[in-house]
């Protein structure tokens, strides 16, 4: 989340219609979170895993160009695309925010 966002628009889900000012939310700005971008998944037996070596290709459950999942603290929050940041680094651009079903969280 960027500090440039209008944080006053963020409401407390327990209070319908309630909003918080940026000053009230300053306490959360420095809380570290883990962001993960998952390119895909696969399942294999341990014996197959142990046979992998340099240059091995592991086939994932995603197709080329398909959106990747973006997790924050192990919770799916968005989908996006892999982008090149500079000649040596990759990044992720968010293309879709995933609306969480609060009943299942």
Helices and strands as residue ranges (DSSP letters): G 7-9, H 22-25, G 26-28, E 35-38, H 46-51, E 68-72, E 75-84, E 90-97, G 102-104
